[in-house]
Amino acid sequence: GHGDKLYMKIKNPGSIVTPEQRENFFKFGYTTKSQDKKSHGMGLARLRDIINANHGMIILSNETENEIIYVVFELEV
């Protein structure tokens, strides 16, 4: 097991994450959403800061299941 650490895996249908997107995903103000950009681009940057402050890790990847592409976040804190 993971001992006393919290492990989460979140999968959402999406598209292939490019190396450039991967680099920018956790920056404040970055969003892949097209409408109302001002209110997006904060959550993942905050999440990254919380994980870093607690010496955790976050992995962003893609998985394909039943021909559906997923964007996958794995967190351990």
Protein Blocks (a to p, Z undefined) as FASTA:
>chain_A
ZZjaccdddddddddddfklmmmmmgghiafbfghkllgoklmmmmmmmmmmnopacddd
dddeehiacddddddZZ
